[in-house]
Amino acid sequence: FESDNRPSMKHFIVVFLEEFCKVSQFVLPAALPVILSVLSNDNASVVKRALVAANNLYRPALKLLCDKSYVERKEDDSKKVYETIEEIRKKALELLQGRHLACRIASTRVLQTIALSQLSPDASGPIAISGRVANLRPKTGPNAFTLLNIPRGGNAILHAAMLESNAKNVVSKMLDCYNKLDLEKATDARLGVQLTSSLSSISLQRPTVRGLIMESLLDKSKAIKEKDETLIFVQGFKSNFFPLLKVETMKDFKAEILDVLTQLGGAETAAKIMEKQARIKKKRGHVDEMDLRAVAEGTALPAEMLKQQHFSPGEALALRQMAVERIIQNCSENRIKVPRAIILARVTSDFVPPRVGSAVSNRKSKRKRTTRSSPSHPETEG
C-alpha cells in the first residue's frame, strides 16, 4: 500500500485505515504514521482526504493515550501515537500556510479539533480536577475529548499543561494567518470564512481564549466594508456571527458584534434577532414568575384543607383537579401559557398524598377486588 503512489490507491488506503481504526483503536499506532506520510503527497485531493481522516482520528488517539492499562502495557506504541499526533499538528499548521485552498480549509478543521480537544473547558485555566467527569463525555462533538479525560496528574505520555500550551499555540497561529489575509482576494476570502467559523466555535466553547479570539476577529472585521470584492467574506462572517447574538456566554461582546454587523449591512437582521431574544427572555421570566404565583394561589386552599382533615382517595383526587383548574384559570386571566405537565407535577408534589393514584389506577384496583364483600380501608385504597 505504501509503495503505490497512484492517487486512487492513496485515497483508498486512507479511507480503509480510518474505517479500520473506528472498529479497533489498537490499530492507531500502525495507521497514524501512514496517514501522516500521505499528508506530504503531491496530490491535493489525497492530502485533503488524509486531513479528514486525521481530523476524525485525533480524539480517538488521545482517548487511547488516556487508557492507563494500555499505556502501561504498550508504552512504546503509546509514545509512537503521541509523537505522530504531534507531527500531524505541525503538518496541519504547515498546510494552513500552503498553496492549495482545499488543503488550507481542511487543515483549519483539523486545527479546530486540536484546539477544542486540548484547551481547558473551564475558565480557570489548566485542569486541576482531571478525570472526574471522564465517563460523562459525549462520543461526538466539541467535548468528545477534553483535558478532563486525562487521569489526575497525567500519565507517562499525556500532561494537561503541555497539551493546553500546544493548543494555545495553534490558536495563535490561526489568528496570525487570519490577520494576514487579503480579504479582497477570492481564495483568501473563502479561507477567511472557514477561519472565522472555526475560531468563533473555539471562542464559544473554550473561555480561556475567548477574549483573544473575539478581539482579533472583530478588529479585522471593522476594517472591512461590504462591496463586491469582499462579498464572500462578509456573507460568511454574518452567517457565523448572527448566531452569537443568541448565546448568553457572548454577552460581553454583543455590543461590538452589533456594531460590526451594522457596519457590514446586517443591522436589520441583528435587530430582529435581538428583539426576538428579548421577547423570549421576557416571556420566560414572566412565565416563571406567574407560574410560581399561580401554583401558590391555586394550591393554598387544598393544601391547607389536607393538613386539617383526612380525605379519601376520591376526595383527594377531586381537590387536585380543583387546584389544577384554578391554576389554569389564573394563568389564562394573565394570558400566560403554563404547560399542564408543570402544573400537575407541582400540584401532585404539593398536596396529593403519595399513596393516592390516578383515577385509572383506582379503577384497575377496584376490578381486582371484585371478590371482596366490603370496601377496603380508605387510607390504603389505590
Phi, psi and omega in degrees: 000318183289333185276342181274117186265006178294134180304321180296322179290318179298318179299316179298317181302313183298312181297317181300313182293321179299313180294323179297318181293331177291330179281317181222111181291345181285355175275347184307317180302329179270329186278319185301318178299326179293315178297321177299319180294327180291335179296345178262009180292155181281341183274119183297324180296319179294317180297319179299317180293324177294325177293322176298317179295317178299320179297319182285336184258356184294311180293317175303325178295317178294322178297321179298321181287348176274351180281105185301316182295321179294316181298322180289322182281324186236061185297319180295316178296323179296316178297322179297317179297314182296315179297323181291316180291332174293321177292325177296318177301313180295320180293322178296321176295322178294317181291334177299332179263008185284194185262329186273123183299317181300320179290324179293319179293317179295322179293329177298320179293322177297315181294327175297316178298318179298314181297314180295327182284327190249358175267147181293132176283356182252137182293346182284354176103212184306138186292130175250356184238035187302142172092348188283337180238023183301324183285349182265359185289138175291160182280339180226173177092180186296338181254020178298328171218131172223179179296341178293341178286338183287132179304149180307128181083359180076193175218195184293343185249308187260139173224126186301318183297320180292317179297318181292323177298317178295322180293320177295325175296321178299313180298319179299317179293322178296319179292322177299315179297318181297317183290339181270355183291140171263097191288357174275351174269138185299317182294316179294325179295317179295318177296323178299323178297315180293319178296320178299316179297312182294314183292320178294324177295318178297315181295327180291322186268336187234100185294340183294337180240009185300311182299315181298314183292311183297323178299314181293315181298317183287322179297317180296321185286333181296335181272358183264141175238148182286110176210177186302319185291331184251012186300320181299311181293315183300316179296318178294320180298314181295319180294332178277330186263338176302315179298334181294337178292341181269352188263127183294328182292345179261015186297331180291341184249003186298321181297315180293320178298317178299318179299314182294316180296324176296318179297327182269013175085019180251024185298316184295314179296317179299319179297319179296319179296314181296320179296318179295318179296319179297320179297315180297316181296317180295315181296319181297315179294320180293319179297315180301315181295311181292327179299311181296317181295316182296317179296319180297314181292321184287332184258354185299309183294308180300321181296317180295319180297320181291332178290328186271334186228166174257132184239150173287165179303321180296319180292321179295321179295320178296320178297320179297315180297322178297318180295319180298315180296323179294319179296315180299321179295317179300317181291322180295320179297328180264010179056042179243130178263109177253127179306135182299328180298321179295316181299312181298318182297316183287320179296316180299314183288338183283311189219353181282127178304138186298338183270358180271123179265188179282171179298325180295314181294327177295319179297319179297318182293329179291325178296324181288340185257027182294337182278347181282144180273336182233149180294152181285168180296137184301330183288337182256350183296132177083000000 
